[in-house]
């Protein structure tokens, strides 16, 4: 009898999560409940300027928890930023970490915790299950609906010497608490709303077609696709629409729970390569690459991609053949991208043909490529990059 994937062994990791307007103001209470007396507050300069940021500081003050701000974090967080943060954590006598921001501050915060608990350079922990000691308590307050770092077992850090992003995958970096507050995302502009939203969609798509998917990740991945298709255009059209922002935060959380456990695929492997070598925006790279990778992968998982197309709103006839399904799914993905203004190309970001060999090499070595539904060659990946120029 053929094996049924529903019966295959799968594990599922998730942090404690609080969702809803006002969740961010629970940061102090959660820090105190975790025994923290002095936290390293990891953020970035733009987040620290937002009007609601003072509420998070006030929650720490009201709970009697001291804090040391650390905002030396850029997009695609660097190994050097992690190490400086770890030095500050130690010198200031911190005993927990609170991250407020998008994926970059949250990944940097995870890296700081790894270094402080384990003592070596952050790059020594690259790979899967290479973090031996548990990290200090970590509370994440996400401010974008896309990265899902607040619920995942991933930390992505840029190796500045090799100009490549490394992935650290470990249950040690799953946050102790994710405080998911849609009200904190209303200050995002159209561009970042679109790019992070399509990033969340990419998480869901890649988790659903991953060769490590399972029944629990499938549930979260498809519901994430449905919510993102419904709420992303509305969040862009009316940034202060809390229903749309809430729908996107839920979609991002569901997608994060899916990919944290099913892992990802070629889109993320290629986006990590772009971010490491050329320091390009992660969400925008995923948005550019998504439909091109679906086109490449489609024949390896046609029914799963068809499920995704239907979840996005495509009408696919029951008797449709492979090429008709491929065409309809790609049209639906591209229609959503166009609707949210995600129309950039790699060439518009400065990528050239001369970059493609190194980009393909780095992508092939990324751990996300292992769970892609189709095993590519470097030449295959180069061709996908070229189509996305």
N, C-alpha and C positions, 0 to 999 in steps of 0.2 A: 504494500500500500504506500502511495506517495506520502511524503512528510507534509503535514499541515503546519504552516508557519505559526498558526494560532497556538500550537502546542510546544513550539520551540522555547527553550529557556531564555528569558529576558529579565534584566533587572531594570528598575526605574528609580531614579533619584530626583528628589525635589526638595526645595527649602520650605520653611514656613513662609506663607505669603499672606499679606493683608492687602486687599484691593478696595479702592473707593476714595472718594473725595475726602481729604483730610488724613490719608494714610501717612503722608510725609511728616505730619506733625507728631507722629508716634515715635520718631527716631530716638528722642531722649528716653522715653519709657522703655523701649526695647533695649537700648544700651544699658540702662540701669538694671533691667531684669537679667541681662547677661553678665552682670557683675562688673561692668566697666566703671572706672573712675575717671579716666582721661583717654579720650579717643583721638586718633588721627583722622581728621575730616578731609577726605580726598575729594577734590572737585576740579573744575577748570575755571579760568577767569570769567568766561561768559556766563556760566551758571551762577557764579558768586555775585553777579550784578543783577540777577533777576529779583523782582519785588517779593516773591514768596520765599526767597532763601532765608530771610530774617526769621521766618516762622520756624524753620528747622533749627536755627541757632537758638531761638527762644525755647524750643522743646528740650534741648540739651541743658540750657541754663535752669529751666524749671525742674528738671529731674536731678539736678545737682551733679551733672556729668561735665567735667572739664573737656575742652577740645583744643586741638592744635591744627589750624588750617594748613593744608598743603594743596596748592593749586598749580604747581609747576608740571602740568600735564597737557600735552598737545594731542591732537588726533593721531591715531596709530602710536600708542604710548611706547616710549623708548625704554630700553634696558637701563639707561642712565637715569631716567626719571624714577624708575622703580627703586634703584639703589639709593638715590638721594632721599626718597621717601622713607625707605627703611632706616636710613641713618637718622632722620628726623624722629621717627617713631621711637627708636632706642634712646636717643639723647634727651627726649622730652618725657620719657617714662610712660609712654602710652601702653594701654593694655587691651585695646580693641580698635577696630577701624570702622568708620562710617563713610560710605561712598555716595556722593550725590552727583548725578550727571548721566551722560550717555555711556556708551560702551567703553570709551577710552578711560575715564576716571574709574569705572568699575573694574576694568581689567588691570589697571595700574594698582588699584587697591588690593586686588587678589595677589598680584605679584609681590607687593610689599609684605603682605601677610605670610607668603611662602618664605621669603628671605628671612623675616624676623623669627619665624619658628624653626627654620632649618639651617640657617647660618651661612649658606654658600651663595654664589652669584646666581641671579635669576635664570640665566641661560643654562645652568646646570640641570634644570628640572624639565627641559624640553621633552615632549613625548607623553605617553600614556602611563598613568600610575607611577610616576617617578617622584612624588612628593611624600617622603616617609612620615613626617611629623604633622599633626593637625595644626591648622593655622589659628591665629587669634580670632576671637569673635568678629564676624563681619556682617554689617547691616548695609543693604543696598537700597537706595532711593532713586529709581530710574527717572530720567527726565525726557527721554525720547521713547517713542513706540517703535522699537526696531531691533536693538542689539540683543535684548533678552539676557544680557550678562547677569542680571539680577537673579535668574533662576537656573543658570547653566553651570556645568562642571568644566567650562572652558575658560582659559585666560590666553589672550593673544597679545604677544609682546614683540616689538621690533628689535631685532639684533642689528645694531647700528654698524657693526664691523662688516658683517656679511651682506647687509642690506636685504634681509629676508625676515618675514614674520615667522615666529615660532609659535606652536600651539602647545600649551600645557593643559592636559586633560586629566583631571583627578577629582574624586569626590571631596578631597581636602579643600577645594576652592568653591564648592557649593556654598553660597551665603547662608548664614544662620537665619536671616530674615530678609524678605523682599517686601518693601513698603511701596505699593504700586498705586500712585495717586494721579489720576487723569488730569487734575487741575494744574499739575506742574508742566504739562505739555502744551498749554494754550499759547505760550510765548514762542513756540517754534515757528520759524518762517516756512513759506511754501516749499522751498527747495529741500530743506532738511526733513520736513514732514513727508515729502514724496520719497526721498531716497531711503530714509529709515523705514518707511512703510513698505517699500518694495524689498528692502532687506529682510523684513519680517516675513513677507510672502516667500522669499527665497528660502528662508529657514524651514518654513512649512513644506514647501515643495520638495526640497532635498531630503528632508526627514521622511516624507511619505514614500519616496522612490528609493531610499537608501536600502542597501542589501542587509542592513541591521535593523530594519523597522520591525515593529511588533504591534500587537492589538492595542496597547495603551497609547503608543506614539501615533498610530494611525488615527485614533480618535481625536487627539489634540491637533494633529496636523491638518486634517480636513476641516475641522471647525475653525481653525485659524484662517485657512484660505477663505472660507465663507465670510467671516467677519471682516477681513481686510478688504475683500471685494466690495462689501457693502459700505464700509465706514471710511475708507481712505479718501475717496473723492470728496465726501462730505467734510472731512477734517481739513482738507485743503481749501475747499470753497468757503467754509466758515470756521476759521481757526478757534473761535470761542464756543463752538458747539460741543458741550460736554458729553452729550450722548455719543457723538462721533469720536471724540477723543477717548472716551471710555471704551468704546468698541474696539478702537485700535490698540489700546493698552491691553485689553483682554486677548485680542488676536496675537499681539506680540508675546504675551505670557504663554499662551497655548503653543505657539510656534517654538518658543524657547524650551518648554518642557518636552516637546517632541524631538528637537534636534539635539538637546543635551544628552538624550538617551539613544536615539537612532543615529546620531552623528550626521554628517553633511555629505557633500559631493564635489563635483568638479567646479561648480560656480564658486564656492568658497575657496577651494584650493587655488584657483586662478586669481580671485580677488585678493587673497593673502599675498600672492606673488606680486601683484601690482602695487599693493600698499607697502610692501617691504622694499621693493627695488626703486619705485618711483614716488613713494609717499603720497599716493592718491587716496581720495576718500573712500572708505570701505563700502558704505551703503550705496554710493553712486556706482562703484565698480560692479557690485552685485546686480544692480538694476540694469546696467548695460549688458551684462553677460547672460542674464537669466534665460531669455528666449533662445539665444544661440546655443546654449548648452542643452536646453530641452530638445531642440531640433536634432542635435547630435545624439542624445541619449534615447530618443523616443522609441525606437524599435526594441530596445532592451527592456522596456517596461510600459508597453502601450496602454494596457488597461489601467495602470496606476495614473499615468498622465491623463488619460481620459477622465478618470475620477476627478482629477484636479481641474480640468477644463469645465466639467459640469458644476463643480463647486464654485468656480468663478462666474458661472452664468451661461456657459456655452450650451447650445442645443445640438446634441450629437445623435443622429439617427441610429437606432439599434443595429441596422445592417451595414453601418459605415465600415469601409475597409481601412487598412492601416494608414494609407496616405491621406484619406479624407479626415480621419481622426487627427492625424498630425496637423493638418492644415487648420482645422477648426480650433484645436487647443492653442496653437501658436497665435492665431488671429485673436483669440480672447485675451491671452497674456499681453499681446502688443496693444490691444485696445485699452486695457487698463493702464499700461504704461503711458500711452498717449493721453489718456484722460487726466492723468495726474501730472503731466508735463515732464515725464521722465524720458527725454528724447536725446540726451547726450550720446556721443559715441566715444570710443577710446581715443580716436584721433583728436577729438575736440578737447580731450584732457592732456594732449601732448604725447601720446604713445605713438611710436613709429615702428616701421617694419624692422628696423635694426634692433629694437628691444625684444622682439618676439622669441628669439632663441633662448635667451636667459630667462625670460618670463616663463616659458614652457618648461624649462629645466627645473626651476624652483617649484612650479605648480605640481609637477610629477612627484616631487619629494614631500609634498604636504600630506599630513595624515588624513585629511578629509578626502583625498582621492581614493583611499582604500574602500570606502563605502559607496562610491559612485556606482550606479547600477550597471555601467558598462566600463570595462577596463580599457583605458585609452593608451595610445602611444604618445610620445612627445610630439610626433608629427601631427597626430590628431588634435592635440591641444593647441599647437601652433595654428592649425587651420581654423579652429574656433576663434582664437584671438584675432586672426586676420579678418574673419567675417564680421567681428565686432568693431573693427577700426572705423 
